[in-house]
Amino acid sequence: MADDPTNKDSVLENLDEVVDVALGEGLEPPEPESAWERRQRILDSWTAIILAVAAVATAWASFQASNWSGEASDAQSASAIARADAGRAATSATQATIIDSQTWLDWVSAVAAEQKGKADFLDSRFSPQLKVAQSDWLSGAKVGPDGVPEVIPPGTPLELPSYVVPEQVESNEDAARAEALLADADRYSATSTKFVLIAVLLALVLFFASVATKFGNPKLQVLLTAVALGLLVFGILRVLFLPNTF
């Protein structure tokens, strides 16, 4: 069956029309834009930009709030662990101090009873920290040839600054670390709360920008758009000045 040349011409004409429409050729120029349409176009453009930026800023603020909340939780857990370590070290320090004090009191009794063998035995059982303090305690006393003081000095070596129990030092360090971690947790939590408030503020931006063009009153449209823009700028500045995690 032979092809109909008329159909071919019709198809070509339709194709030319489609090309002309796509290229914008042969179209009538648009009617001049009225002042109302121009204002609406500008407002629509601004609200679209505000909505896009506010959406990204809200997501970032929510992300930061979640991160800082996690940091606060981790710091609180670490603080609790450090505090438990401090408690265990303090218990060990108390036990060591009790043993040292009892050993030293027995040594004093042996010296007073002139039981040199017992005194020497107890002296050999002194802990390293008690030996250091004992040496300082006896430094100003007159000691006989047998190493026993002729007159027992006042006070006790356990009262001297040189008597330092390692477990007590460890306990103090753990307690200080626990306090520092707890302070960090409070600071992280406060930062998380600030980001939450910023996210709420940016949600208001989304609300005002989305309803701005829904009203027919031009002044109300401009007012809502301006409020949304102002809150957006304030929220972004707050995000930039707060510490951010990555």
C-alpha positions in Angstrom: 0.0 0.0 0.0 1.5 3.3 -1.0 2.2 6.0 1.6 -0.1 9.1 1.5 2.0 12.2 0.8 -0.7 14.3 2.5 -0.3 12.5 5.8 3.5 13.0 5.6 3.0 16.8 5.1 0.6 16.9 8.0 3.0 15.2 10.3 5.9 17.5 9.3 3.7 20.5 9.9 2.8 19.3 13.4 6.4 18.6 14.1 7.4 22.1 13.0 4.7 23.5 15.3 6.0 21.5 18.2 9.6 22.7 17.6 8.4 26.3 17.3 6.6 26.1 20.6 9.6 24.4 22.3 11.9 27.1 21.0 9.4 29.9 21.7 9.3 31.0 18.1 6.0 32.3 16.7 4.6 32.9 20.1 2.8 36.1 21.0 4.7 38.3 23.5 3.3 38.1 27.0 1.1 40.8 28.3 2.8 43.4 30.5 3.1 42.3 34.1 0.8 44.3 36.5 2.1 45.7 39.7 0.1 43.2 41.7 1.6 40.2 39.8 5.1 41.6 40.1 4.7 42.0 43.9 3.3 38.5 44.2 6.1 37.1 42.1 8.7 38.8 44.3 6.9 37.6 47.5 6.7 34.1 46.2 10.4 34.1 45.4 11.4 35.4 48.8 9.1 33.0 50.7 10.5 30.1 48.6 14.1 31.1 49.5 13.2 31.6 53.1 11.4 28.2 53.3 14.4 26.4 51.7 17.0 28.0 53.9 14.9 27.5 57.0 14.3 23.9 56.2 18.1 23.3 56.0 18.8 25.3 59.1 16.1 23.4 61.1 17.6 20.1 60.1 21.0 21.3 61.1 19.8 22.6 64.4 18.0 19.3 65.1 21.1 17.4 64.2 23.3 19.5 66.5 20.7 19.2 69.4 20.8 15.4 69.0 24.7 15.3 68.9 25.1 17.5 72.0 22.5 15.5 73.9 24.5 12.4 73.1 27.7 14.1 74.3 26.0 15.1 77.5 24.8 11.5 78.1 28.4 10.1 77.4 29.9 12.7 79.8 27.4 11.8 82.5 28.2 8.1 82.1 31.9 8.8 82.3 31.3 10.9 85.4 29.5 8.1 87.1 32.3 5.7 86.3 34.9 8.1 87.6 32.9 8.7 90.8 32.7 4.9 91.4 36.4 4.6 90.8 37.0 7.4 93.3 34.8 5.6 95.9 36.7 2.3 95.5 40.1 4.2 95.8 38.9 6.0 98.9 37.9 2.7 100.5 41.3 1.3 99.8 42.9 4.5 101.1 40.9 4.2 104.3 42.0 0.6 104.8 45.6 1.5 104.2 45.5 4.4 106.7 43.9 2.1 109.3 46.6 -0.5 108.9 49.4 2.1 109.0 47.9 3.8 112.1 47.5 0.4 113.9 51.0 -0.7 113.0 52.5 2.6 114.1 50.6 2.5 117.5 51.9 -1.0 118.1 55.4 0.2 117.3 55.0 3.1 119.8 53.8 0.5 122.4 56.8 -1.7 121.7 59.2 1.3 122.0 57.6 2.4 125.3 57.9 -1.2 126.6 61.5 -1.4 125.4 60.7 -4.4 123.2 63.3 -3.8 120.6 62.7 -6.9 118.7 59.0 -6.3 118.3 59.7 -2.6 117.5 62.2 -3.6 114.8 59.7 -6.1 113.3 56.9 -3.5 113.2 59.3 -1.0 111.7 60.1 -3.4 108.9 56.3 -3.8 108.3 55.8 -0.1 107.7 54.3 0.9 104.4 56.4 3.0 102.0 54.4 6.1 102.8 54.6 5.5 106.5 58.3 5.0 106.3 58.8 8.4 104.6 56.6 10.1 107.2 58.3 8.3 110.1 61.6 9.5 108.9 60.4 13.1 108.8 58.7 12.7 112.2 61.9 11.4 113.8 64.2 14.0 112.0 64.0 16.4 115.0 64.1 13.8 117.7 67.1 12.4 119.5 67.6 8.8 118.5 69.7 6.3 120.4 72.3 3.9 119.0 69.6 1.3 118.5 67.6 3.6 116.3 64.9 4.1 118.9 64.0 7.7 119.9 64.9 8.5 123.5 61.8 10.8 123.6 58.9 10.2 121.4 58.1 13.4 119.4 54.7 15.0 119.7 52.0 14.1 117.2 52.2 11.3 114.7 53.8 10.8 111.3 50.3 10.2 109.9 49.6 14.0 110.5 52.6 15.1 108.4 52.2 16.4 104.8 54.8 13.8 103.7 52.3 11.0 104.6 50.6 10.5 101.3 48.5 7.4 100.6 48.6 6.6 96.9 45.1 5.3 96.9 43.9 8.6 98.4 45.7 10.6 95.6 44.0 8.3 93.1 40.6 8.9 94.7 41.1 12.6 94.7 42.0 12.6 91.0 39.0 10.4 90.1 36.7 12.6 92.1 38.1 15.7 90.3 37.7 14.1 87.0 34.1 13.1 87.9 33.3 16.7 88.8 34.8 18.0 85.5 32.9 15.4 83.4 29.7 16.4 85.2 30.3 20.0 84.5 30.9 19.1 80.8 27.7 17.2 80.8 25.8 20.2 82.1 27.4 22.4 79.5 26.6 19.9 76.7 23.0 19.6 77.8 22.6 23.4 77.9 24.0 23.6 74.4 21.6 20.9 73.2 18.7 22.9 74.7 19.8 26.0 72.9 19.8 24.2 69.6 16.3 22.8 70.4 15.1 26.4 70.9 16.6 27.4 67.6 14.8 24.5 65.9 11.6 25.8 67.4 12.3 29.3 66.2 13.0 28.1 62.7 9.8 26.1 62.8 8.1 29.5 63.3 10.0 30.8 60.3 8.5 27.9 58.2 5.1 28.7 59.5 5.2 32.5 58.8 6.8 32.0 55.4 4.3 29.4 54.3 1.2 31.4 55.2 2.5 34.8 54.1 1.1 34.7 50.6 -2.2 33.0 51.7 -3.6 36.4 52.8 -5.1 38.9 50.5 -3.9 41.9 52.4 -0.6 43.1 50.8 0.7 44.7 54.0 0.0 41.5 56.0 1.9 39.5 53.4 4.9 41.8 53.5 4.8 41.9 57.3 4.7 38.1 57.7 7.5 37.7 55.1 9.6 40.3 57.0 9.0 38.6 60.3 10.0 35.2 58.8 13.1 36.7 57.3 14.1 38.4 60.6 13.6 35.2 62.6 15.6 33.2 60.0 18.6 35.6 60.1 18.5 35.6 64.0 18.3 31.8 64.0 21.2 31.3 61.6 23.4 33.7 63.6 22.6 31.8 66.7 23.6 28.5 65.0 26.9 30.1 63.8 27.8 31.4 67.2 27.1 28.2 69.1 29.6 25.4 69.2 28.9 22.8 66.5 29.8 19.1 66.3 30.6 17.4 63.1 
